[in-house]
Amino acid sequence: MQEINRRVVLSRPVQGVPVASDFEIAETPIAKPFQGEMLLRHIYLSLDPWQRSAIAGRHSADGAPLRSGDMPPGEVIGEVVESHHPKAQPGDYVRFMGGWQEYSVALGEDVIKLDPEQAPLSTYLGVLGMPGLTAWASVTQLAKVQSGQTLLVSAALGPVGSTVGQIATKLGATAIGLAGSDEKCRRVIEETGFAACINYKSDDYPESLRSAVPNGVDVYHDNVGGQMLIDAINVMNDYGTVVLCGLISQYNDASAAVNLPMALPIMKRLTMKGLVVYDYNDRQQEFFDLVAPWVQDGSVKYVEDRATEIISTGGHFARLMRGENTGKSLVVLGPERVG
Ligand code: NDP
């Protein structure tokens, strides 16, 4: 085992859209686990839009942004190297909030043990992880999507959006995606089975959206906020449901917020529901029991956008926050489990 732990830290405070040079590598000794703890070697690092808010301080108690030398938080899949806790033993795989680094020490009660026989380990960060739980909560708990309905979802190739559309399709709804390029839309339809996908950056948008949903939209799952939310509400049917899940159009620049004209949801008698995934943490098993068999039999697909090596983490995160990722953004530190 190597003796040095490499972690990714801020090289300077991040302003606006992150760039690779906002991040640098720092080396620390690998920490020793004590009673009740375990040492993890990270195999996958999860990159998620919420980390941009965390860097800006919006996830901390004091609201202070991360400073030079601070490491962003993040979920990881790790292999247990040394354990002083009964929950997992060396060779076991766990999910933990281990941060952007190669090794971490976890309190035993803070890790979730994973079964690599049930699904590829990386899926526990995406379709079978927090993004998948978010999608399940939206479709089955908040919108309560019914067969025959039309569901629209933004950021449709991302892990939340693609899972929203696929669960809705499984329940008999028609899933329509919004995505930021023709190529993303092609993959949304061909790889994840959506009925249609509209490139919201094309010249004829939002007219193209209106033509794609001649019978209107019953449920809109919003990952983006801003003008896309307004355009989506404009094609909604009366008494429809909007699930407010994300505001990625504003994470790099809070001043990009756009006021929603409140007459719109009033006139359409809409129900608007906010979603916070952590409200569903104690329903993980219910989610897993529904979605894992679909992942196992290949009828629910997942798309991953992988980088390798710890040094590529900052640049890969910048790509995510520029909207250039295609699927679940993760860094593979490896070695990956074979079989
Ligand atoms: P994604 O991979 O979908 O997020 C990145 C994608 O967002 C981009 O590829 C891009 O897709 C789209 N995007 C739209 N506008 C912008 C912009 N201005 N800058 C950058 N990207 C943009 O990530 P997830 O699936 O993990 O998350 C989707 C949303 O759900 C996020 O807003 C996230 O914060 C939210 N979320 C909320 C949770 C909750 O509890 N409320 C839990 C989990 C996630 P395109 O080119 O197609 O527009």
Residues whose N, C-alpha, C, O or C-beta is under 5 A from the ligand:
A	BS01	NDP	P49 W50 P131 T134 A155 A156 G158 P159 V160 G161 L178 A179 G180 N223 V224 C245 G246 L247 I248 S249 L275 V276 V277 L320 M321 R322 G323 E324 N325 G327
